[in-house]
Amino acid sequence: MPTTANAFAALERDGKLTPWSYQQRDARPHDVRIDVLYCGVCHTDVHQIGPWGRHFPVVPGHETVGRVVEIGAAVTTHAVGDLVAVGPVVDSCRECPPCLAGDETLCLTIATSAYGAEDRHGDGVTRGGFADRIIVDEHFVYRLPDGLDPAAAAPLLCAGSTVFAPLRHWGAGPGTTVGIVGIGGLGHLGVKFARALGAHVVAFTTTAAKAADARRLGAHEVVLAGDAAQPVNRLDLIIDTVPAVHPMTPLVQALRTDGTLVTVGLPDTLDVATFAMAVGRKSIAGAGAGGTRVTREMLEFAAAHDITADIELLGTGDLNTALARVAANDVKYRFVIDLKR
């Protein structure tokens, strides 16, 4: 029989999250039903409740950690009782070249988000992790490695993957100099991962008060916006996590010949002088969270290097406050909701 899930949903666009129940589908052969323990709060949740939302009521949450309570008849990768995690994508065609390479977030046909999307099997709308339970195909359920604090690991599923994927794709490691722009929810994890990968890490921030914190997180150098001595022709790769429109020309100028600036904050437009790109054959690229291949690698790497998010753990009664503070950039560095309190 379908299972009743008790969740927190926005019943209409820009609405507050309120208690709401819905009927989850029966477990398909490859489904895993998960009792949710923790779920991170991401800026995308704010957008999906607001201008990006399509199907209401919407249950947000896509940085989910919990325990398996039911498996479908054909499940081979997980067992009841396993501690697991789910990220922002819960289905794809699994037939196109990106999917076959484990890059399901780049699916050429459909990359189904963890919530607010139409289920391609006709089972309604996907619902996220701000609930007591979720149900997901085993292919998109990750074993949480031993040693990772489950609450602090939750943001790795989106924020962590979003910075780790481009660091790996563009070859961050020993002998490279990597810039991380913005020391927030994504950026603080970017600093940690870049340092652990062996790169020389340069943190860029607009806030002088964050300089010491950036060094604590692992940055070798800190550059304050507006400083007279900005780096020029020095960095191999820059990961820009800032979501607001901001001047990018100084960042492009900081790149070495053939260097790449990757925007993962995804501002509405890019503020850059294209001539700065031509001088030095420099590139600007975009990226988002990784698919199953890089997410599994990221989780194992995080466990091996003791990397989790710096979090503030809240109860379900603080969900709306957390969303409002995320919208106001008032968080250091990531909120996680304990779904059991």
C-alpha positions as CSV (number, residue, x, y, z in Angstrom):
1,M,0.0,0.0,0.0
2,P,1.2,3.6,-0.6
3,T,2.9,5.2,2.4
4,T,1.9,8.4,4.0
5,A,4.7,10.9,4.2
6,N,4.6,13.8,6.7
7,A,6.3,16.8,5.1
8,F,6.8,20.5,5.1
9,A,5.5,22.1,2.0
10,A,4.9,25.5,0.4
11,L,1.3,25.3,-0.7
12,E,1.6,28.2,-3.1
13,R,4.3,30.3,-4.7
14,D,6.3,32.3,-2.1
15,G,4.3,30.6,0.7
16,K,5.7,29.6,4.1
17,L,6.4,26.0,4.7
18,T,3.7,24.3,6.6
19,P,3.0,20.7,7.7
20,W,1.5,18.7,4.9
21,S,1.0,15.0,4.2
22,Y,1.0,13.1,0.9
23,Q,0.8,9.5,-0.3
24,Q,4.1,8.1,-1.6
25,R,4.0,5.5,-4.3
26,D,4.5,1.8,-3.7
27,A,8.1,0.8,-4.0
28,R,9.0,0.0,-7.6
29,P,11.6,-2.9,-8.1
30,H,14.6,-0.6,-7.8
31,D,13.2,1.9,-5.3
32,V,14.6,2.6,-1.8
33,R,12.4,4.2,0.9
34,I,14.4,6.3,3.3
35,D,13.6,7.5,6.8
36,V,15.0,11.1,6.7
37,L,17.3,12.2,9.5
38,Y,18.8,15.4,8.2
39,C,18.3,17.7,5.2
40,G,20.4,20.7,4.3
41,V,18.9,24.1,3.3
42,C,20.1,25.4,0.0
43,H,19.6,28.7,-1.8
44,T,17.9,26.7,-4.6
45,D,15.1,25.8,-2.1
46,V,14.4,29.6,-1.8
47,H,14.2,29.8,-5.6
48,Q,12.0,26.7,-6.0
49,I,9.5,28.0,-3.4
50,G,9.5,31.3,-5.3
51,P,10.1,32.1,-9.0
52,W,11.4,28.7,-10.1
53,G,8.5,26.7,-8.7
54,R,6.1,24.9,-11.1
55,H,4.1,22.4,-9.2
56,F,2.6,23.3,-5.8
57,P,2.4,22.1,-3.1
58,V,6.2,21.8,-3.2
59,V,8.3,19.9,-0.6
60,P,11.8,21.2,-0.9
61,G,15.1,19.7,0.3
62,H,17.8,18.0,-1.8
63,E,20.7,17.4,0.6
64,T,19.2,14.4,2.4
65,V,20.6,11.9,4.7
66,G,18.7,9.0,6.3
67,R,18.3,5.3,6.9
68,V,16.8,2.8,4.5
69,V,13.5,1.3,5.7
70,E,12.3,-0.5,2.6
71,I,13.8,-1.7,-0.6
72,G,12.2,-2.9,-3.9
73,A,12.4,-6.5,-5.0
74,A,15.3,-5.9,-7.4
75,V,17.5,-3.6,-5.2
76,T,21.1,-4.8,-4.9
77,T,23.1,-1.8,-3.8
78,H,21.4,-1.0,-0.4
79,A,19.9,-2.9,2.5
80,V,17.4,-2.0,5.2
81,G,19.3,-0.1,7.9
82,D,21.9,1.4,5.7
83,L,22.9,5.1,6.2
84,V,22.4,6.8,2.8
85,A,22.2,10.1,1.1
86,V,20.3,11.6,-1.8
87,G,21.2,14.7,-3.8
88,P,19.5,17.1,-6.2
89,V,18.8,14.6,-9.1
90,V,16.7,11.4,-8.6
91,D,16.2,10.2,-12.2
92,S,17.6,10.5,-15.8
93,C,17.3,8.7,-19.1
94,R,20.4,6.7,-18.3
95,E,20.9,6.1,-22.0
96,C,22.5,9.2,-23.4
97,P,26.3,9.7,-23.4
98,P,26.5,11.9,-20.2
99,C,24.3,9.4,-18.3
100,L,26.4,6.4,-19.5
101,A,29.4,8.3,-18.2
102,G,27.8,8.9,-14.8
103,D,27.1,12.5,-15.5
104,E,23.4,12.3,-15.0
105,T,23.0,15.9,-14.1
106,L,24.0,16.6,-17.8
107,C,21.3,14.2,-19.2
108,L,20.4,15.2,-22.7
109,T,16.8,14.1,-22.3
110,I,15.7,14.5,-18.7
111,A,17.4,15.1,-15.3
112,T,14.6,14.8,-12.8
113,S,15.1,17.0,-9.7
114,A,14.6,15.8,-6.2
115,Y,11.5,17.8,-5.9
116,G,9.0,19.8,-7.9
117,A,9.4,17.8,-11.1
118,E,7.0,15.5,-12.9
119,D,7.9,11.9,-12.3
120,R,8.6,10.4,-15.8
121,H,6.9,7.1,-14.7
122,G,3.6,8.8,-14.2
123,D,3.7,8.8,-10.4
124,G,3.0,12.5,-9.8
125,V,5.5,15.1,-8.7
126,T,8.8,14.4,-6.9
127,R,9.0,15.5,-3.3
128,G,12.1,16.5,-1.4
129,G,13.8,15.8,1.9
130,F,11.9,18.2,4.3
131,A,9.8,15.2,5.2
132,D,9.9,12.1,7.4
133,R,10.6,9.8,4.4
134,I,11.4,9.9,0.8
135,I,11.5,7.2,-2.0
136,V,14.2,7.2,-4.7
137,D,15.5,4.8,-7.3
138,E,18.6,3.0,-5.9
139,H,20.8,4.4,-8.7
140,F,20.6,7.9,-7.2
141,V,21.0,6.8,-3.5
142,Y,24.5,7.0,-2.1
143,R,26.0,5.0,0.7
144,L,27.3,7.5,3.3
145,P,30.9,6.5,4.1
146,D,31.8,5.5,7.7
147,G,33.2,8.3,9.7
148,L,31.3,11.2,8.2
149,D,29.0,13.0,10.7
150,P,25.6,12.5,9.0
151,A,24.3,16.0,9.8
152,A,27.4,17.8,8.6
153,A,27.7,15.6,5.6
154,A,24.2,16.5,4.2
155,P,25.3,19.7,2.4
156,L,28.0,17.6,0.6
157,L,25.2,16.2,-1.6
158,C,24.7,19.6,-3.4
159,A,27.1,22.3,-2.1
160,G,30.0,19.8,-1.9
161,S,29.3,18.1,-5.2
162,T,28.9,21.5,-6.9
163,V,32.4,22.6,-6.0
164,F,34.1,19.2,-6.1
165,A,32.9,18.4,-9.6
166,P,34.6,21.3,-11.4
167,L,37.7,21.0,-9.2
168,R,38.1,17.5,-10.5
169,H,37.0,18.2,-14.1
170,W,39.5,21.1,-14.5
171,G,42.4,19.2,-12.8
172,A,42.9,20.9,-9.5
173,G,45.8,19.3,-7.7
174,P,49.5,19.5,-6.8
175,G,51.2,22.1,-8.9
176,T,48.0,24.1,-9.6
177,T,46.9,27.4,-8.1
178,V,43.1,27.5,-7.5
179,G,41.0,30.5,-6.5
180,I,37.7,30.2,-4.6
181,V,35.5,33.3,-4.9
182,G,33.0,33.8,-2.0
183,I,33.4,32.1,1.3
184,G,29.9,30.9,1.9
185,G,28.0,27.7,1.8
186,L,29.7,26.5,-1.4
187,G,32.9,28.5,-1.1
188,H,33.9,27.2,2.3
189,L,33.7,23.6,1.0
190,G,35.5,24.7,-2.2
191,V,38.5,25.8,0.0
192,K,38.5,22.6,1.9
193,F,38.4,20.4,-1.2
194,A,40.9,22.4,-3.2
195,R,43.4,22.3,-0.3
196,A,42.8,18.5,0.2
197,L,43.4,17.9,-3.5
198,G,46.8,19.5,-3.1
199,A,46.3,22.8,-4.9
200,H,47.6,26.1,-3.7
201,V,44.4,27.9,-2.6
202,V,43.6,31.6,-3.0
203,A,40.4,32.7,-1.4
204,F,38.6,35.8,-2.7
205,T,36.2,37.6,-0.4
206,T,34.6,41.0,-0.1
207,T,34.6,40.7,3.7
208,A,37.7,41.4,5.7
209,A,36.3,39.6,8.7
210,K,36.3,36.3,6.7
211,A,40.0,36.4,6.0
212,A,41.0,34.5,9.1
213,D,38.2,32.1,8.6
214,A,39.3,31.4,5.0
215,R,42.8,30.5,6.3
216,R,41.3,28.3,9.0
217,L,39.4,26.5,6.2
218,G,42.6,25.9,4.3
219,A,43.4,28.9,2.1
220,H,47.0,29.7,1.6
221,E,46.2,33.3,0.6
222,V,43.3,35.6,0.9
223,V,42.5,38.4,-1.5
224,L,40.0,41.1,-0.5
225,A,37.9,42.7,-3.2
226,G,39.2,46.2,-4.0
227,D,42.7,45.6,-2.7
228,A,45.2,47.5,-4.8
229,A,47.4,44.3,-5.2
230,Q,45.1,42.0,-7.1
231,P,46.7,38.8,-8.5
232,V,47.4,38.9,-12.3
233,N,48.2,36.0,-14.5
234,R,48.7,33.6,-11.6
235,L,45.8,31.2,-11.2
236,D,45.1,28.0,-13.2
237,L,41.5,27.7,-12.1
238,I,38.9,29.9,-10.3
239,I,35.7,28.5,-8.9
240,D,33.3,31.5,-8.5
241,T,30.5,30.7,-6.0
242,V,28.9,34.2,-5.9
243,P,25.2,34.1,-7.0
244,A,24.8,37.9,-7.4
245,V,26.0,39.8,-10.5
246,H,29.6,41.1,-9.7
247,P,32.7,42.3,-11.6
248,M,34.4,39.3,-13.2
249,T,37.1,41.1,-15.2
250,P,39.6,41.2,-12.3
251,L,39.1,37.4,-11.8
252,V,39.7,36.7,-15.5
253,Q,42.8,38.9,-15.3
254,A,44.0,36.8,-12.4
255,L,44.0,33.7,-14.6
256,R,47.1,32.3,-16.2
257,T,47.2,31.7,-20.0
258,D,44.5,29.1,-20.8
259,G,43.1,29.4,-17.3
260,T,39.4,28.9,-16.6
261,L,36.9,30.7,-14.5
262,V,34.0,28.5,-13.5
263,T,30.8,30.1,-12.3
264,V,28.8,27.8,-10.0
265,G,27.0,30.6,-8.3
266,L,25.1,31.2,-11.6
267,P,24.4,35.0,-11.5
268,D,21.7,36.2,-13.9
269,T,24.4,37.8,-16.2
270,L,28.1,37.9,-16.4
271,D,29.9,41.2,-15.8
272,V,33.1,40.8,-17.8
273,A,35.1,42.6,-20.4
274,T,35.5,40.0,-23.2
275,F,38.9,41.5,-24.3
276,A,40.3,40.3,-20.9
277,M,39.4,36.7,-22.0
278,A,41.1,37.1,-25.4
279,V,44.3,38.3,-23.7
280,G,45.7,35.0,-22.5
281,R,43.2,32.7,-24.2
282,K,41.1,32.5,-21.0
283,S,37.7,30.8,-20.6
284,I,34.6,31.2,-18.6
285,A,32.6,28.1,-18.0
286,G,29.5,27.1,-16.0
287,A,29.0,24.0,-13.8
288,G,26.6,22.5,-11.4
289,A,26.3,19.5,-9.1
290,G,28.0,16.3,-10.3
291,G,26.4,13.1,-11.4
292,T,26.5,9.8,-9.6
293,R,30.2,9.0,-10.6
294,V,31.7,12.2,-9.2
295,T,29.3,12.3,-6.2
296,R,30.4,8.9,-5.1
297,E,34.0,9.9,-5.5
298,M,33.4,13.1,-3.6
299,L,31.8,11.3,-0.6
300,E,34.7,8.8,-0.4
301,F,37.2,11.7,-0.8
302,A,35.4,13.7,1.9
303,A,35.6,10.7,4.3
304,A,39.3,10.1,3.6
305,H,40.1,13.7,4.3
306,D,37.6,14.4,7.1
307,I,35.7,17.0,5.1
308,T,32.2,18.1,6.0
309,A,30.3,21.3,6.0
310,D,30.4,23.9,8.8
311,I,26.8,23.8,9.9
312,E,24.2,25.2,12.2
313,L,21.8,22.4,13.1
314,L,18.1,23.4,13.5
315,G,14.8,21.7,14.2
316,T,11.8,21.6,11.9
317,G,10.3,24.6,13.7
318,D,13.1,26.8,12.4
319,L,12.6,25.9,8.7
320,N,11.1,29.1,7.6
321,T,13.6,31.1,9.6
322,A,16.4,29.2,8.0
323,L,15.0,29.9,4.5
324,A,14.7,33.6,5.3
325,R,18.2,33.8,6.6
326,V,19.6,31.9,3.5
327,A,17.8,34.4,1.3
328,A,19.5,37.2,3.3
329,N,22.9,35.4,3.1
330,D,22.8,35.3,6.9
331,V,24.3,31.8,7.5
332,K,27.7,30.5,8.4
333,Y,28.1,28.4,6.5
334,R,25.2,26.0,6.0
335,F,21.9,25.2,7.8
336,V,20.9,21.6,8.3
337,I,17.4,20.6,9.5
338,D,17.1,17.7,12.0
339,L,13.8,16.1,10.8
340,K,13.4,14.3,14.1
341,R,13.1,17.5,16.2
